[in-house]
Amino acid sequence: MLNQVADGVWVRQSEWVWTNSIAVRGEDGLILIDPGIDGSELNQFADDLDRLGIPVVAGFSTHPHWDHLLWHARFGDVPRYATAAGVNFADETREQQRTGPEEDGASGVPLELVALVTPLPVDGGPVPGAIIEHRAHAVGHAAILLADRGVLIAGDMLSDILIPLFDSRQTDQLGAYETALDRLGEAAGHVDVVVPGHGAVAEGPEVAARLAADRAYIEALRRGEEPVDARMAAADWLDGIHRSNLEQVRRQ
């Protein structure tokens, strides 16, 4: 089901890790952000978009992980953008990105369309709002601030069900997260709604709570302490992610 969370901003959630597909109305039509996940869900998303009656003019990937690099022919042969760093990483790892859906249990994904992104123009092209790029979680990770609509599209940050997940390919993810959270915190002062890549949409006071939860997790690791984080109970596999984060901090 497509849910409108603000003026010209719609969200559809997948069953796969509570992943959010986002549609934003721009000047010339819809920009699809991180559409996913299964082929059947991509088709259902396309049905929802048909009912809106607004053409799709572009796509945007918040970061170069396979679940944020998907597409479907029904969305149209339109430009699909990412940050320059995100595009470089997607290009370098395209074959790996195409194996991701099968390895993680997604089905019916149009693999030939995975990771076909190009650098976002300096002026943002058709993507409205301000791009906030950082290094937390993934190379070339970006959020989109739609200040005029009071919305922050956060990518894989500020989730109510996922703890911070470090990128093993980059150094100093603690510092990267601290910098990213400072930037997102500044942006959050202009919004009432945060749409994470995974989990429930945050509204009102929950926006600050999401920032506080991510900060508390990072600060605990910085102090060498075990975080107290209710999100750890959302899924068994999050313990593995947490242990991987701890190991990365110890190594660096």
C-alpha positions as CSV (number, residue, x, y, z in Angstrom):
1,M,0.0,0.0,0.0
2,L,1.2,3.5,-0.9
3,N,1.0,5.9,2.0
4,Q,1.3,9.7,1.7
5,V,3.5,11.0,4.5
6,A,3.7,14.6,3.3
7,D,2.7,16.8,0.4
8,G,4.0,15.0,-2.7
9,V,5.8,12.3,-0.7
10,W,4.6,8.7,-0.7
11,V,6.1,5.5,0.9
12,R,5.5,1.9,0.3
13,Q,7.0,-0.7,2.7
14,S,8.4,-4.1,1.7
15,E,8.1,-7.2,3.8
16,W,11.9,-7.7,3.3
17,V,13.6,-6.0,6.3
18,W,10.9,-3.3,6.4
19,T,12.4,-1.6,3.4
20,N,10.8,1.6,2.2
21,S,10.2,2.5,-1.5
22,I,9.7,6.3,-1.8
23,A,8.1,8.4,-4.5
24,V,8.6,12.2,-4.5
25,R,6.8,14.6,-6.8
26,G,9.1,17.0,-8.6
27,E,8.4,19.7,-11.0
28,D,8.1,17.4,-14.0
29,G,7.0,14.1,-12.4
30,L,7.9,11.5,-9.8
31,I,11.4,10.6,-8.6
32,L,11.6,7.1,-7.2
33,I,14.0,6.6,-4.3
34,D,15.3,3.2,-3.4
35,P,12.4,1.1,-4.9
36,G,12.2,-2.5,-3.9
37,I,12.3,-5.3,-3.1
38,D,10.8,-8.5,-4.6
39,G,9.7,-8.5,-8.2
40,S,6.1,-8.8,-7.1
41,E,6.5,-5.8,-4.8
42,L,8.1,-3.8,-7.6
43,N,5.0,-4.6,-9.7
44,Q,2.7,-3.6,-6.9
45,F,4.6,-0.3,-6.5
46,A,4.2,0.3,-10.3
47,D,0.4,-0.4,-9.9
48,D,0.3,2.2,-7.1
49,L,2.2,4.7,-9.2
50,D,-0.2,4.1,-12.1
51,R,-3.1,5.0,-9.8
52,L,-1.4,8.3,-8.9
53,G,-1.3,9.2,-12.6
54,I,2.0,11.1,-12.4
55,P,4.8,10.0,-14.7
56,V,8.1,8.8,-13.4
57,V,10.9,11.0,-14.6
58,A,13.9,9.8,-12.6
59,G,15.2,7.5,-9.9
60,F,17.7,8.0,-7.0
61,S,19.7,5.6,-5.0
62,T,20.6,6.8,-1.5
63,H,23.6,4.4,-1.4
64,P,25.2,1.5,-3.3
65,H,23.9,-1.6,-1.6
66,W,21.9,-3.9,-3.8
67,D,18.6,-3.3,-2.0
68,H,18.8,0.4,-2.8
69,L,19.9,-0.1,-6.4
70,L,16.8,-1.9,-7.8
71,W,14.5,-0.9,-10.7
72,H,11.7,-2.3,-12.8
73,A,10.9,-1.8,-16.5
74,R,7.5,-0.6,-15.6
75,F,9.0,2.5,-14.0
76,G,10.4,3.5,-17.4
77,D,13.7,4.0,-19.1
78,V,14.6,7.2,-17.2
79,P,17.8,8.5,-15.6
80,R,18.7,6.8,-12.3
81,Y,21.0,8.9,-10.1
82,A,23.3,8.5,-7.1
83,T,26.2,10.5,-5.7
84,A,29.4,10.3,-7.7
85,A,31.1,8.1,-5.1
86,G,28.0,5.9,-5.0
87,V,28.1,5.5,-8.8
88,N,31.8,4.5,-8.7
89,F,31.2,1.9,-6.1
90,A,28.1,0.5,-7.9
91,D,30.1,0.3,-11.1
92,E,33.0,-1.5,-9.5
93,T,30.8,-4.0,-7.7
94,R,28.0,-4.5,-10.3
95,E,28.3,-8.3,-10.5
96,Q,28.3,-8.6,-6.8
97,Q,25.3,-6.3,-6.6
98,R,23.4,-8.6,-9.0
99,T,24.0,-11.6,-6.8
100,G,22.7,-9.8,-3.7
101,P,19.0,-10.5,-4.2
102,E,19.4,-14.2,-4.6
103,E,21.8,-14.5,-1.7
104,D,19.5,-12.6,0.6
105,G,16.3,-14.4,-0.5
106,A,14.6,-11.8,-2.8
107,S,12.8,-13.3,-5.7
108,G,11.8,-12.1,-9.2
109,V,14.1,-9.1,-9.1
110,P,15.0,-7.8,-12.6
111,L,18.8,-8.4,-12.2
112,E,19.7,-6.8,-15.5
113,L,18.5,-3.4,-14.1
114,V,20.4,-3.6,-10.8
115,A,23.0,-0.8,-10.1
116,L,22.5,1.1,-13.4
117,V,23.1,4.6,-11.9
118,T,24.7,7.8,-13.1
119,P,26.1,10.7,-11.1
120,L,23.6,13.3,-10.0
121,P,24.1,16.7,-11.7
122,V,25.6,19.4,-9.5
123,D,22.3,21.3,-9.6
124,G,20.4,18.2,-8.5
125,G,18.7,17.7,-11.9
126,P,15.1,16.6,-11.4
127,V,15.7,15.5,-7.7
128,P,14.2,18.2,-5.5
129,G,15.7,19.3,-2.2
130,A,19.2,19.3,-0.7
131,I,21.5,16.3,-0.9
132,I,23.4,15.5,2.3
133,E,26.3,13.2,1.5
134,H,28.4,11.4,4.0
135,R,30.5,8.2,4.6
136,A,28.5,6.5,7.3
137,H,27.2,3.0,6.4
138,A,28.3,3.1,2.8
139,V,30.4,4.9,0.3
140,G,28.6,7.9,-1.2
141,H,25.6,7.6,1.2
142,A,23.2,10.5,0.8
143,A,20.0,11.8,2.5
144,I,17.6,14.2,0.8
145,L,16.2,17.2,2.7
146,L,12.8,18.4,1.4
147,A,12.7,21.4,3.7
148,D,9.7,22.9,2.0
149,R,7.7,19.8,2.8
150,G,9.2,19.1,6.2
151,V,10.7,15.8,5.2
152,L,14.1,14.2,5.5
153,I,14.7,11.0,3.5
154,A,17.5,9.4,5.5
155,G,18.7,6.3,3.6
156,D,20.0,3.7,6.0
157,M,20.1,6.0,9.0
158,L,17.6,6.9,11.8
159,S,15.7,3.6,11.8
160,D,13.5,2.4,14.6
161,I,14.5,-1.3,13.9
162,L,18.1,-1.2,12.6
163,I,21.2,-0.2,14.6
164,P,24.0,1.6,12.8
165,L,25.7,-0.8,10.4
166,F,29.4,0.0,9.7
167,D,31.0,-0.3,6.3
168,S,33.8,-2.8,6.6
169,R,35.5,-1.3,3.4
170,Q,36.0,2.1,5.0
171,T,38.1,3.2,8.0
172,D,36.8,5.2,11.0
173,Q,33.1,4.5,10.8
174,L,32.7,5.9,14.3
175,G,33.9,9.3,13.0
176,A,31.9,9.0,9.8
177,Y,28.7,8.3,11.8
178,E,29.4,11.2,14.2
179,T,29.8,13.6,11.3
180,A,26.8,12.2,9.5
181,L,24.6,12.4,12.5
182,D,25.7,16.0,13.1
183,R,24.6,16.9,9.5
184,L,21.3,14.9,9.7
185,G,20.6,16.5,13.1
186,E,20.9,20.0,11.6
187,A,18.6,19.0,8.7
188,A,16.1,17.4,11.1
189,G,15.6,20.8,12.7
190,H,13.7,21.7,9.6
191,V,11.4,18.7,9.3
192,D,8.5,17.0,11.0
193,V,8.9,13.7,9.1
194,V,11.9,11.3,8.6
195,V,11.7,8.4,6.2
196,P,14.4,5.8,6.9
197,G,15.5,3.2,4.4
198,H,14.2,0.5,6.8
199,G,11.5,0.7,9.4
200,A,8.6,3.0,10.3
201,V,8.3,6.6,9.2
202,A,9.2,9.0,12.2
203,E,6.9,11.9,12.9
204,G,7.1,14.8,15.4
205,P,9.0,13.9,18.6
206,E,10.0,10.6,17.2
207,V,12.4,12.4,14.8
208,A,14.6,13.5,17.7
209,A,14.3,10.1,19.3
210,R,15.7,8.4,16.2
211,L,18.7,10.8,16.2
212,A,19.3,10.2,19.9
213,A,19.2,6.4,19.5
214,D,21.8,6.4,16.8
215,R,24.0,8.9,18.7
216,A,23.7,6.8,21.9
217,Y,24.8,3.7,20.1
218,I,27.9,5.4,18.5
219,E,28.8,7.2,21.7
220,A,28.7,3.9,23.7
221,L,31.1,2.3,21.2
222,R,33.3,5.4,21.3
223,R,33.6,5.0,25.1
224,G,34.3,1.3,24.8
225,E,31.0,0.3,26.4
226,E,28.2,-2.1,25.4
227,P,25.3,0.0,24.1
228,V,21.8,-0.4,25.6
229,D,19.7,-0.3,22.5
230,A,16.1,-1.7,22.3
231,R,16.5,-2.1,18.5
232,M,18.8,-5.1,19.1
233,A,15.6,-7.2,19.7
234,A,14.1,-6.5,16.3
235,A,15.8,-9.4,14.6
236,D,18.3,-12.2,15.7
237,W,20.7,-11.3,12.9
238,L,21.3,-7.8,14.4
239,D,23.5,-9.3,17.0
240,G,25.9,-10.4,14.2
241,I,25.9,-6.8,12.9
242,H,26.6,-5.5,16.3
243,R,29.5,-7.9,16.8
244,S,30.9,-6.9,13.4
245,N,30.8,-3.2,14.5
246,L,32.6,-4.0,17.7
247,E,35.3,-5.9,15.9
248,Q,35.8,-3.1,13.4
249,V,36.2,-0.6,16.3
250,R,38.7,-2.8,18.0
251,R,40.8,-3.2,14.8
252,Q,40.9,0.5,14.1
